[in-house]
Amino acid sequence: MKHSTRTLTILLIAALLPFLLSACAADPDDEQFYVADLFATPGKALATIELSPTPSPTATLPNYPTETPAATLPLPTVVVLAHPTMPLSTPGPSPTPESNVTNTPAPTEKVCDEPGRHFRNVLKKVEDAAEMLGCALGDPITVQGSYQPFEHGLMFWPSGTSDVYVLAEGAIQAGQETDTWWLFPDIIPEGVADSDPSIVPPEGLLQPERGFGYVWRSNAFIRDSLGWANHYEIPYDSRWQIFENGWMFTGPVGETTYILVAQDDPPFTTGIHFGGREP
């Protein structure tokens, strides 16, 4: 059976061989074509080349020139201290005070002369006034002068002086503790009349005359503060006590006493007063 099969195969190859040769004949105009003779060279083997893995491409930068950085100074080191420290240097000895330096003595309490008994008794009832007046200067003196009462105050002129004291009492009459006083010069210009007949007071009241009248007519705020006079001038002797910052003097009726405290620099021209007070 094996011999028949081989014989049949050989016969088929022999029959087909002419056709194969004619088909493979080379055309002179065609490119050469070679058929490998696989059967003519038994025993030869194809070379095997072992391929290694293709390495990944390495990224490269353009060939720019490299700049050398400029030299820089090192950054300063900051040390933060948790607590303040003394300087590194050793402190020297404490300076010795000079021998000619003396201690300033403590101020001594000011000693004042007491005012006269009458004025002292009045000031005991008006303690604020005593502090404002300061120390009494000398003993009380007796002063002759003139006094004129007004609706809301009074005027007083000490003889031998050219001063007119004006005391407004409207605020005290309204219930306040103090009111204002002013000091004016008692100088009447030559040719000025003692009174102005064109000024007619209400019935029962008077226009002040002479020195009092000139001060009253020349100052509208004095007229508004005092009103009209309600009595003629009264000459009388007054007791005066002079202080560092003002005066005290007695009025013409009983032992009524006036306390004048200055509120400007000497020579004093204005301030406050406490009205007529009894000892």
C-alpha positions as CSV (number, residue, x, y, z in Angstrom):
1,M,0.0,0.0,0.0
2,K,2.9,2.3,0.8
3,H,4.6,1.6,-2.5
4,S,1.5,2.4,-4.5
5,T,1.1,5.8,-3.0
6,R,4.7,6.8,-3.6
7,T,4.5,5.7,-7.2
8,L,1.4,7.7,-7.8
9,T,2.9,10.8,-6.4
10,I,6.0,10.5,-8.6
11,L,3.9,10.2,-11.7
12,L,1.8,13.2,-10.9
13,I,4.9,15.4,-10.4
14,A,6.4,14.1,-13.7
15,A,3.2,15.0,-15.6
16,L,3.0,18.5,-14.2
17,L,6.7,19.4,-14.5
18,P,6.6,20.6,-18.1
19,F,3.8,23.0,-17.3
20,L,5.5,24.4,-14.3
21,L,8.8,24.9,-16.2
22,S,7.0,26.8,-19.0
23,A,5.2,29.0,-16.5
24,C,8.4,29.9,-14.7
25,A,10.3,30.7,-17.8
26,A,11.8,34.2,-17.6
27,D,10.5,36.9,-19.9
28,P,13.4,38.9,-21.2
29,D,11.5,42.2,-20.6
30,D,10.4,41.3,-17.1
31,E,12.4,41.7,-13.9
32,Q,14.3,38.7,-12.8
33,F,12.3,36.5,-10.4
34,Y,14.0,33.7,-8.4
35,V,12.3,30.8,-6.8
36,A,14.1,29.4,-3.9
37,D,15.0,25.9,-4.3
38,L,13.7,24.7,-1.1
39,F,14.1,21.1,-1.9
40,A,17.6,21.3,-3.6
41,T,19.5,22.4,-0.5
42,P,18.4,20.2,2.3
43,G,20.2,20.5,5.6
44,K,20.6,24.3,5.6
45,A,18.8,26.3,8.3
46,L,17.9,29.9,8.4
47,A,19.9,32.1,10.8
48,T,18.0,33.3,13.8
49,I,18.7,36.9,15.0
50,E,17.6,37.7,18.5
51,L,16.3,41.2,18.6
52,S,16.9,43.3,21.8
53,P,14.2,45.7,23.0
54,T,14.4,49.1,21.5
55,P,15.6,51.7,24.1
56,S,13.2,54.6,24.8
57,P,14.3,57.8,23.2
58,T,16.1,60.2,25.6
59,A,14.7,63.7,25.6
60,T,17.4,66.2,24.9
61,L,17.4,70.0,25.3
62,P,18.6,72.4,22.6
63,N,22.3,73.2,22.9
64,Y,21.8,76.7,24.4
65,P,24.8,78.3,26.1
66,T,24.8,77.9,29.8
67,E,24.9,81.2,31.8
68,T,26.9,81.2,35.0
69,P,24.8,82.9,37.8
70,A,26.2,86.0,39.4
71,A,27.7,85.6,42.8
72,T,25.4,86.6,45.7
73,L,26.1,87.6,49.3
74,P,24.8,85.2,51.9
75,L,21.6,86.2,53.6
76,P,22.1,87.7,57.1
77,T,21.1,85.5,59.9
78,V,18.5,87.1,62.2
79,V,18.5,85.9,65.8
80,V,15.3,86.6,67.7
81,L,15.8,86.8,71.5
82,A,13.1,85.5,73.7
83,H,14.0,88.1,76.4
84,P,16.1,91.3,76.4
85,T,19.7,90.8,77.3
86,M,22.2,93.1,78.9
87,P,25.0,94.5,76.7
88,L,28.1,92.4,76.4
89,S,30.3,95.0,77.9
90,T,30.6,95.1,81.7
91,P,28.9,98.1,83.2
92,G,31.1,100.4,85.3
93,P,30.4,101.7,88.8
94,S,27.4,103.9,89.4
95,P,28.3,107.6,89.3
96,T,28.7,109.2,92.7
97,P,26.7,112.4,93.2
98,E,28.6,115.6,93.5
99,S,29.2,116.8,96.9
100,N,27.9,120.2,96.2
101,V,24.4,118.9,95.3
102,T,21.9,119.6,98.1
103,N,18.4,118.4,98.6
104,T,15.6,120.9,98.0
105,P,13.8,121.5,101.3
106,A,10.1,120.7,101.4
107,P,7.9,123.8,101.1
108,T,6.7,125.0,104.4
109,E,3.1,125.8,105.1
110,K,2.3,129.4,104.4
111,V,1.5,131.4,107.6
112,C,-1.1,134.2,107.2
113,D,-2.1,137.0,109.4
114,E,-5.7,136.6,110.7
115,P,-8.3,139.2,109.6
116,G,-10.1,141.3,112.2
117,R,-12.5,139.5,114.5
118,H,-15.6,140.8,112.7
119,F,-14.4,139.7,109.3
120,R,-13.1,136.4,110.6
121,N,-16.5,135.6,112.0
122,V,-18.1,136.3,108.6
123,L,-15.6,134.1,106.8
124,K,-16.4,131.2,109.1
125,K,-19.8,131.1,107.4
126,V,-18.4,131.4,103.9
127,E,-15.5,129.0,103.7
128,D,-15.1,129.2,99.9
129,A,-14.6,133.0,100.1
130,A,-11.8,132.6,102.8
131,E,-9.8,130.3,100.4
132,M,-10.4,132.6,97.5
133,L,-9.3,135.8,99.3
134,G,-6.0,134.4,100.5
135,C,-4.1,136.0,103.3
136,A,-5.2,139.2,105.1
137,L,-2.8,142.1,104.6
138,G,-2.5,144.1,107.8
139,D,-5.2,145.1,110.2
140,P,-8.7,146.4,109.4
141,I,-9.0,150.2,108.7
142,T,-11.8,152.7,108.9
143,V,-12.7,154.4,105.5
144,Q,-15.0,157.3,105.1
145,G,-17.1,157.3,101.9
146,S,-20.4,157.3,100.2
147,Y,-22.9,154.6,99.5
148,Q,-26.0,154.5,97.2
149,P,-28.4,151.6,96.9
150,F,-30.1,150.6,93.7
151,E,-33.0,148.3,92.7
152,H,-30.5,145.4,92.0
153,G,-27.2,146.4,93.7
154,L,-25.2,149.2,95.1
155,M,-22.3,151.7,94.5
156,F,-19.6,152.6,97.0
157,W,-16.9,155.3,96.9
158,P,-14.1,155.4,99.4
159,S,-13.0,158.9,100.1
160,G,-9.5,159.9,99.2
161,T,-9.6,157.6,96.2
162,S,-10.7,157.9,92.6
163,D,-12.5,154.5,92.7
164,V,-16.1,153.6,92.3
165,Y,-17.2,150.0,93.3
166,V,-20.3,148.7,91.6
167,L,-21.9,145.5,93.0
168,A,-24.8,143.9,91.0
169,E,-27.1,141.7,93.1
170,G,-29.7,140.6,90.6
171,A,-28.4,137.0,90.5
172,I,-28.3,136.8,94.3
173,Q,-31.8,138.2,94.5
174,A,-32.7,135.3,92.1
175,G,-31.3,132.7,94.5
176,Q,-27.6,132.3,93.3
177,E,-24.8,132.5,95.8
178,T,-22.7,135.1,94.1
179,D,-22.9,138.0,91.6
180,T,-20.5,140.3,89.8
181,W,-18.6,143.4,90.9
182,W,-16.7,146.0,88.8
183,L,-14.2,148.8,89.7
184,F,-14.4,152.1,87.7
185,P,-12.3,155.3,87.9
186,D,-14.2,158.1,89.6
187,I,-13.2,160.7,87.0
188,I,-15.8,163.1,85.6
189,P,-14.7,165.0,82.5
190,E,-14.7,168.7,82.7
191,G,-18.0,170.3,81.6
192,V,-20.1,167.2,82.2
193,A,-23.3,167.9,84.3
194,D,-24.0,166.0,87.5
195,S,-27.1,164.5,85.9
196,D,-29.0,164.3,82.6
197,P,-32.4,166.0,82.7
198,S,-33.5,164.0,79.6
199,I,-33.4,160.8,81.7
200,V,-36.7,160.6,83.6
201,P,-36.9,157.8,86.2
202,P,-40.1,156.0,87.1
203,E,-42.0,157.4,90.1
204,G,-40.4,156.6,93.4
205,L,-36.9,155.9,91.8
206,L,-33.9,158.2,91.2
207,Q,-31.3,158.9,88.6
208,P,-27.9,158.7,90.3
209,E,-25.8,161.9,90.2
210,R,-22.1,163.1,90.2
211,G,-19.5,160.3,90.1
212,F,-22.1,157.5,90.6
213,G,-24.3,159.1,87.9
214,Y,-21.5,159.4,85.4
215,V,-20.5,155.7,85.7
216,W,-24.2,154.7,85.5
217,R,-24.9,156.8,82.4
218,S,-21.7,155.8,80.6
219,N,-22.2,152.1,80.8
220,A,-25.4,150.5,79.5
221,F,-24.5,147.1,81.1
222,I,-24.3,148.9,84.5
223,R,-27.7,150.5,84.1
224,D,-29.1,147.1,83.1
225,S,-27.5,145.3,86.0
226,L,-28.4,147.8,88.8
227,G,-31.6,149.4,87.6
228,W,-32.6,152.8,89.1
229,A,-31.3,154.2,92.3
230,N,-33.9,153.8,95.1
231,H,-32.2,156.2,97.6
232,Y,-29.8,159.2,97.6
233,E,-26.1,158.8,98.4
234,I,-25.4,158.1,102.0
235,P,-22.1,159.2,103.6
236,Y,-20.8,156.9,106.2
237,D,-17.7,155.3,107.8
238,S,-16.9,151.8,106.7
239,R,-14.6,149.2,108.1
240,W,-12.3,147.6,105.5
241,Q,-10.1,144.5,105.5
242,I,-7.6,144.1,102.5
243,F,-6.6,140.6,101.3
244,E,-4.3,139.2,98.7
245,N,-7.1,138.7,96.2
246,G,-9.8,141.1,97.2
247,W,-11.5,143.1,100.0
248,M,-14.2,142.9,102.7
249,F,-16.0,146.0,103.9
250,T,-19.1,146.8,106.1
251,G,-22.2,148.5,104.8
252,P,-24.1,151.5,106.3
253,V,-26.8,149.3,107.8
254,G,-26.0,147.3,110.9
255,E,-23.1,144.9,110.5
256,T,-23.8,143.8,106.9
257,T,-20.5,142.8,105.3
258,Y,-19.6,142.5,101.6
259,I,-16.9,140.0,100.3
260,L,-15.3,140.9,97.0
261,V,-13.0,138.3,95.4
262,A,-11.0,139.4,92.3
263,Q,-10.9,137.3,89.2
264,D,-8.3,139.2,87.2
265,D,-4.7,140.3,87.7
266,P,-3.7,143.4,89.7
267,P,-4.8,146.1,89.6
268,F,-8.1,144.3,90.1
269,T,-11.1,145.5,88.2
270,T,-13.7,142.7,88.3
271,G,-14.7,139.6,90.2
272,I,-17.5,138.0,92.2
273,H,-19.0,138.9,95.6
274,F,-21.2,137.0,98.0
275,G,-23.8,139.8,98.8
276,G,-24.4,141.3,102.2
277,R,-23.5,138.8,105.0
278,E,-23.9,139.0,108.7
279,P,-21.3,137.7,111.2
